[in-house]
Amino acid sequence: MNMNRTANRNRNTRSGLSYVYVSYVSNNNNGYVAVIDPTTDEIKKRISTGRSPAAMCLSPSGDKLFVADDLGNVVFVYSTDDFRYLGGIPVGNKPAAILIEPSGKFGFVANYGEASVTFFDPITLKVLGSFNLKKYGTPFAIACNENNPFVSVAGKGFSPIPDFVVYFNMIENGYGNSSTHAKERVYDPTHNPLTVRPNGQTLVELANIGFVDFINGLNSSFNTTSLLDNTVSGVYLDNGLLFCTMREEREILKVFKNLNTDANGNITYDYFKEIPSYKGQDKIRASLTQKYIGVTVQAYDSPLGGLQIIDVDHLSSRFLTLASTGDLAFFSDTKAYVGGFNSVQPIDLINARPLEEISIGTVYFRVKNVICGYSNQT
């Protein structure tokens, strides 16, 4: 889930990359996106959008905001220059994730409710096609990398199919125009399929876990590794460090340096360490220049969760207790935002302390997702 650093470092070249976006809903299914100015932590604009806006993403240049409505089954698109409505893109049932790949030419939506992926043109806002996953399972996450022609979509498998990852070759099949070139890779559920290395490889490729070509009926056995057991998600930094969260009952984070495979398919690495953490690890993100890693922690066996802030250079961490912990987004190396129930909490990263809370509304509003800047992972 390596973030696109170029787009983020050039955040101020487009006004859209200079804001924090928060999707939220009211009790009567009215949806909104709050646009927050991080220099003042004030809400600059409230965009009325659909019934249940959830997943969001920005175009790589920051000129468009894409908001997926998981009740209306549509993606609403807005200009980030003046927040005017540009149009809607019909998608499948219950869109759970949306991503624009780094070239800005193609967009992807994972439709969790009907087990499909919708492909669209982010410029014309036209649907290009879809890929049916009903034989295999329901997609919930997407990742890609500018150094790899594949876009990876992860899903939960229907019995007896295990969890799976679909790789779409952007060049080879034109995003689904020739679906016979799409490849599904089944993975052991104890491994994370969507951590993208700086060179474009995904972690599931590194682990060399079983490959299944559903179209041609070919398969191979799993090659599991205890090193990656119980990992859930992760970020792979440009310096070769991979940080992995663990399943909810574990109290560590795993850190690898230059995780790779040798000619025989065996896992190799230059360095491995376990960092103390907390039960209930959820979101994991990297700051703008990858100075800090943030991990949200849900209340697992205690009343409160919070945010673990990890200093990448020293592999040391601090924990900030929060009353409500939801989505996580980094604006810079000094500031992060954590979604609460009906508010957003700015975080001073240097001092590991909360700043003044930003109220989104009354108890009748519920925050769903928070994004800031372009990312090539959902």
C-alpha positions as CSV (number, residue, x, y, z in Angstrom):
1,M,0.0,0.0,0.0
2,N,2.8,2.3,-0.8
3,M,1.5,5.8,-1.2
4,N,2.2,7.9,-4.3
5,R,4.7,10.3,-2.8
6,T,5.1,12.5,-5.9
7,A,1.5,13.4,-6.0
8,N,1.5,14.1,-2.2
9,R,4.7,16.1,-2.2
10,N,3.2,18.3,-5.0
11,R,0.0,18.7,-3.0
12,N,-0.1,22.5,-3.3
13,T,0.0,22.5,-7.1
14,R,-3.8,21.8,-7.0
15,S,-6.1,23.2,-4.4
16,G,-7.9,19.8,-4.2
17,L,-4.7,18.2,-2.7
18,S,-4.6,20.8,0.0
19,Y,-7.7,19.8,1.9
20,V,-9.0,17.0,4.1
21,Y,-12.2,15.3,3.0
22,V,-14.6,13.7,5.4
23,S,-17.7,11.7,4.3
24,Y,-20.6,11.5,6.7
25,V,-24.3,10.7,6.8
26,S,-27.3,11.7,8.8
27,N,-29.8,9.4,10.5
28,N,-32.3,9.9,7.7
29,N,-29.8,8.9,5.0
30,N,-28.7,12.3,3.7
31,G,-25.0,12.2,2.7
32,Y,-22.4,14.9,2.8
33,V,-18.7,15.6,2.4
34,A,-17.0,18.1,4.7
35,V,-14.0,19.9,3.1
36,I,-11.6,20.9,5.9
37,D,-8.8,23.5,5.5
38,P,-5.9,22.0,7.5
39,T,-4.2,25.4,8.0
40,T,-7.2,26.5,10.2
41,D,-9.0,23.2,10.8
42,E,-12.2,24.9,9.8
43,I,-14.8,23.4,7.5
44,K,-14.5,25.3,4.2
45,K,-17.4,23.6,2.4
46,R,-20.1,21.1,3.0
47,I,-21.0,19.1,-0.2
48,S,-24.4,17.5,-0.3
49,T,-23.9,14.1,-2.0
50,G,-26.3,11.1,-2.2
51,R,-27.6,9.0,0.5
52,S,-24.6,7.2,2.0
53,P,-21.2,8.5,0.9
54,A,-18.4,6.3,2.1
55,A,-15.3,5.5,0.1
56,M,-13.6,8.5,-1.5
57,C,-10.5,9.2,-3.6
58,L,-8.9,12.0,-5.5
59,S,-7.5,12.0,-9.0
60,P,-3.7,12.0,-9.1
61,S,-3.6,15.6,-10.1
62,G,-6.1,16.6,-7.4
63,D,-8.6,18.2,-9.8
64,K,-11.5,15.8,-9.1
65,L,-13.0,14.2,-6.0
66,F,-14.8,10.9,-6.4
67,V,-17.4,9.8,-3.8
68,A,-18.9,6.4,-3.8
69,D,-22.5,6.1,-2.4
70,D,-23.0,2.6,-1.0
71,L,-26.8,2.9,-0.9
72,G,-27.4,4.7,-4.2
73,N,-24.8,2.6,-6.1
74,V,-23.3,5.6,-7.9
75,V,-20.0,7.5,-7.8
76,F,-20.5,11.3,-7.5
77,V,-17.7,13.4,-9.1
78,Y,-16.8,17.0,-8.1
79,S,-14.4,19.6,-9.2
80,T,-12.0,20.5,-6.4
81,D,-11.5,24.0,-7.7
82,D,-15.0,25.2,-6.9
83,F,-16.7,21.9,-5.7
84,R,-19.3,22.0,-8.5
85,Y,-20.9,18.7,-9.4
86,L,-19.4,17.2,-12.6
87,G,-21.6,14.0,-13.0
88,G,-22.4,10.6,-11.7
89,I,-21.0,7.1,-12.6
90,P,-23.4,4.2,-12.1
91,V,-21.6,1.2,-10.4
92,G,-22.6,-2.1,-8.8
93,N,-24.3,-2.8,-5.5
94,K,-22.6,-1.5,-2.3
95,P,-19.4,0.0,-3.7
96,A,-16.8,-0.5,-1.0
97,A,-13.6,0.9,-2.5
98,I,-12.7,3.3,-5.3
99,L,-9.3,4.1,-6.8
100,I,-7.8,6.1,-9.7
101,E,-4.6,4.5,-11.0
102,P,-1.5,6.7,-11.1
103,S,-1.7,7.7,-14.8
104,G,-5.2,9.1,-14.1
105,K,-6.6,7.3,-17.2
106,F,-8.7,4.6,-15.5
107,G,-10.7,4.2,-12.3
108,F,-11.9,1.1,-10.4
109,V,-14.7,0.5,-8.0
110,A,-15.0,-2.7,-5.9
111,N,-18.7,-3.6,-5.6
112,Y,-19.0,-5.6,-2.4
113,G,-22.7,-6.2,-2.6
114,E,-22.8,-7.9,-6.0
115,A,-19.2,-9.3,-6.3
116,S,-18.0,-7.2,-9.3
117,V,-15.5,-4.6,-10.3
118,T,-16.5,-1.5,-12.4
119,F,-14.0,0.2,-14.7
120,F,-14.5,3.8,-15.7
121,D,-12.8,6.7,-17.4
122,P,-12.1,9.4,-14.8
123,I,-11.9,12.1,-17.5
124,T,-15.2,11.4,-19.4
125,L,-16.8,9.8,-16.4
126,K,-18.0,6.9,-18.7
127,V,-18.3,3.3,-17.6
128,L,-15.9,1.1,-19.6
129,G,-17.0,-2.2,-18.4
130,S,-17.1,-4.6,-15.4
131,F,-15.7,-7.9,-14.3
132,N,-18.0,-10.4,-12.6
133,L,-16.6,-12.1,-9.5
134,K,-19.7,-13.9,-8.4
135,K,-18.1,-17.3,-8.8
136,Y,-15.4,-16.4,-6.4
137,G,-16.3,-13.8,-3.7
138,T,-16.9,-10.1,-2.8
139,P,-14.2,-7.5,-3.5
140,F,-13.4,-4.9,-0.8
141,A,-10.0,-3.3,-1.5
142,I,-7.8,-2.1,-4.4
143,A,-4.1,-1.2,-4.7
144,C,-1.7,-0.4,-7.6
145,N,1.7,1.1,-8.3
146,E,3.1,3.3,-11.0
147,N,5.9,0.7,-11.5
148,N,3.5,-2.2,-12.2
149,P,1.0,-2.6,-15.0
150,F,-1.4,-4.6,-12.7
151,V,-4.1,-3.2,-10.5
152,S,-4.9,-5.6,-7.6
153,V,-8.4,-6.2,-6.2
154,A,-8.8,-8.2,-3.0
155,G,-12.0,-10.0,-2.0
156,K,-13.5,-12.5,0.5
157,G,-14.1,-15.8,-1.1
158,F,-17.3,-17.8,-1.3
159,S,-17.0,-21.4,-0.1
160,P,-15.2,-23.4,-1.2
161,I,-13.1,-20.7,-2.9
162,P,-10.6,-19.1,-0.5
163,D,-10.0,-15.3,-0.3
164,F,-8.7,-14.1,-3.6
165,V,-6.9,-11.3,-5.5
166,V,-7.7,-10.3,-9.0
167,Y,-4.9,-8.7,-11.1
168,F,-6.0,-6.6,-14.0
169,N,-3.3,-5.8,-16.6
170,M,-3.8,-2.3,-17.7
171,I,-2.0,-2.7,-21.0
172,E,-2.9,-6.3,-21.8
173,N,-6.7,-6.3,-21.4
174,G,-7.7,-2.7,-21.5
175,Y,-9.3,-2.9,-18.0
176,G,-11.7,-5.7,-18.8
177,N,-12.3,-5.3,-22.5
178,S,-10.8,-8.8,-22.8
179,S,-11.6,-10.5,-19.5
180,T,-9.8,-13.7,-20.4
181,H,-6.5,-11.9,-19.6
182,A,-7.6,-11.1,-16.0
183,K,-5.9,-13.4,-13.5
184,E,-7.1,-14.4,-10.0
185,R,-4.6,-15.3,-7.3
186,V,-6.0,-17.2,-4.3
187,Y,-4.2,-16.4,-1.1
188,D,-4.0,-17.8,2.4
189,P,-6.3,-15.6,4.6
190,T,-3.4,-15.2,7.1
191,H,-1.5,-13.1,4.6
192,N,-2.0,-9.6,3.3
193,P,-2.5,-9.4,-0.5
194,L,-2.3,-5.6,-1.1
195,T,0.9,-4.3,0.3
196,V,2.6,-2.8,-2.7
197,R,6.4,-2.6,-2.8
198,P,8.1,0.5,-4.3
199,N,9.1,-1.6,-7.4
200,G,5.4,-2.6,-8.0
201,Q,5.3,-6.1,-6.5
202,T,2.5,-7.0,-4.2
203,L,3.1,-9.0,-1.0
204,V,1.1,-11.9,-2.3
205,E,3.5,-12.2,-5.2
206,L,6.4,-12.1,-2.7
207,A,5.0,-14.8,-0.6
208,N,4.5,-17.0,-3.6
209,I,1.2,-18.2,-2.2
210,G,-0.9,-20.5,-4.4
211,F,-1.9,-19.3,-7.9
212,V,-5.2,-20.2,-9.5
213,D,-6.1,-19.4,-13.1
214,F,-9.9,-19.8,-12.8
215,I,-10.4,-19.3,-16.5
216,N,-8.1,-22.1,-17.6
217,G,-8.6,-24.3,-14.6
218,L,-5.0,-24.3,-13.5
219,N,-3.9,-24.2,-9.9
220,S,-1.0,-24.8,-7.5
221,S,-0.6,-25.5,-3.8
222,F,-0.1,-22.9,-1.1
223,N,3.5,-22.1,-0.1
224,T,2.9,-20.4,3.3
225,T,5.4,-18.8,5.6
226,S,5.1,-18.3,9.3
227,L,6.8,-14.9,9.0
228,L,3.7,-13.5,7.5
229,D,1.1,-15.4,9.6
230,N,-1.6,-13.3,11.1
231,T,-0.7,-10.1,9.1
232,V,-3.6,-8.1,8.0
233,S,-2.5,-4.9,6.3
234,G,0.7,-2.9,5.8
235,V,2.7,-0.1,4.3
236,Y,5.9,-0.7,2.3
237,L,8.2,2.4,2.4
238,D,10.6,3.6,-0.2
239,N,13.5,2.8,2.1
240,G,12.6,-0.9,1.9
241,L,10.9,-1.2,5.3
242,L,7.6,-3.1,5.5
243,F,5.3,-2.4,8.5
244,C,2.5,-5.1,9.0
245,T,-0.5,-4.9,11.3
246,M,-1.6,-8.1,13.0
247,R,-5.0,-9.7,13.7
248,E,-7.0,-8.1,16.4
249,E,-5.8,-10.4,19.3
250,R,-2.1,-9.8,18.6
251,E,-0.1,-7.0,20.4
252,I,2.8,-6.6,18.0
253,L,3.6,-5.0,14.6
254,K,6.0,-6.8,12.3
255,V,8.7,-4.9,10.5
256,F,10.8,-6.3,7.6
257,K,13.7,-4.7,5.6
258,N,13.9,-5.6,1.9
259,L,11.4,-8.6,2.1
260,N,11.9,-10.6,-1.1
261,T,12.2,-14.1,-2.6
262,D,15.2,-15.9,-3.9
263,A,15.5,-18.0,-7.1
264,N,13.9,-21.0,-5.3
265,G,10.9,-19.0,-4.1
266,N,12.0,-18.8,-0.5
267,I,11.3,-15.7,1.6
268,T,14.4,-13.5,2.2
269,Y,14.9,-10.3,4.1
270,D,17.8,-8.1,5.5
271,Y,16.1,-7.3,8.8
272,F,13.1,-8.4,10.9
273,K,11.8,-7.0,14.1
274,E,8.6,-7.1,16.2
275,I,7.4,-3.8,17.6
276,P,5.1,-3.7,20.7
277,S,1.6,-2.6,19.8
278,Y,-2.0,-3.1,20.9
279,K,-4.9,-5.4,20.3
280,G,-7.4,-4.2,17.8
281,Q,-5.1,-2.8,15.2
282,D,-7.1,-1.3,12.3
283,K,-5.9,1.3,9.8
284,I,-2.2,1.8,8.9
285,R,-0.9,4.8,7.0
286,A,2.4,6.6,6.3
287,S,3.0,10.3,6.6
288,L,3.9,12.5,3.7
289,T,7.7,11.8,3.6
290,Q,7.3,8.5,5.4
291,K,8.8,9.9,8.7
292,Y,5.9,8.4,10.7
293,I,3.6,5.4,10.6
294,G,0.2,5.7,12.1
295,V,-1.9,2.7,13.3
296,T,-5.4,3.2,14.6
297,V,-6.4,0.9,17.5
298,Q,-9.9,-0.1,18.2
299,A,-11.1,-0.7,21.7
300,Y,-10.6,-4.5,22.0
301,D,-10.3,-5.4,25.7
302,S,-10.4,-1.9,27.1
303,P,-12.9,1.0,27.0
304,L,-10.7,3.2,24.8
305,G,-8.8,2.9,21.5
306,G,-6.4,5.4,20.0
307,L,-3.6,6.1,17.6
308,Q,-0.1,4.6,17.7
309,I,2.5,6.9,16.2
310,I,5.7,5.2,15.1
311,D,9.0,7.0,14.4
312,V,10.4,5.2,11.3
313,D,14.0,6.2,11.9
314,H,14.1,5.0,15.5
315,L,11.4,2.3,15.4
316,S,10.0,3.9,18.6
317,S,6.4,4.6,19.2
318,R,3.9,6.6,21.3
319,F,0.3,6.0,21.9
320,L,-2.5,8.6,22.0
321,T,-5.8,7.6,23.6
322,L,-8.9,8.7,21.8
323,A,-12.5,8.5,22.8
324,S,-13.6,7.4,19.3
325,T,-11.3,5.9,16.6
326,G,-12.3,5.6,12.9
327,D,-10.5,6.3,9.6
328,L,-7.0,7.8,9.5
329,A,-5.4,10.3,7.0
330,F,-2.0,12.1,7.1
331,F,-1.9,15.6,5.8
332,S,1.9,16.1,6.5
333,D,4.7,14.9,8.7
334,T,3.4,17.1,11.5
335,K,-0.4,16.5,11.3
336,A,-2.8,13.6,11.0
337,Y,-6.6,13.3,11.2
338,V,-8.6,10.6,12.9
339,G,-12.3,10.2,12.2
340,G,-14.5,9.9,15.3
341,F,-18.2,9.2,15.6
342,N,-19.5,12.6,14.6
343,S,-16.2,14.6,14.6
344,V,-12.7,14.6,13.3
345,Q,-9.7,14.7,15.6
346,P,-6.5,16.6,14.3
347,I,-3.3,15.1,15.7
348,D,0.0,16.9,16.4
349,L,2.4,14.2,15.4
350,I,5.6,15.8,16.7
351,N,4.2,16.1,20.2
352,A,1.7,13.2,20.0
353,R,-1.2,15.2,21.3
354,P,-4.7,15.9,20.1
355,L,-5.6,19.4,18.8
356,E,-9.0,21.0,19.0
357,E,-11.7,18.6,17.8
358,I,-13.5,19.5,14.6
359,S,-17.2,18.9,15.0
360,I,-18.9,17.6,11.9
361,G,-22.4,17.9,13.3
362,T,-24.7,16.7,16.0
363,V,-25.3,13.2,17.3
364,Y,-27.5,12.7,14.2
365,F,-24.4,12.7,12.0
366,R,-21.9,9.8,11.6
367,V,-18.5,10.1,10.1
368,K,-17.5,7.4,7.6
369,N,-14.2,8.0,5.8
370,V,-11.4,10.5,5.8
371,I,-8.9,11.1,3.0
372,C,-6.2,13.7,2.3
373,G,-4.1,13.8,-0.9
374,Y,-3.8,11.1,-3.6
375,S,-3.2,7.5,-2.7
376,N,-2.7,4.4,-4.8
377,Q,-4.4,2.2,-2.2
378,T,-7.9,2.1,-0.7
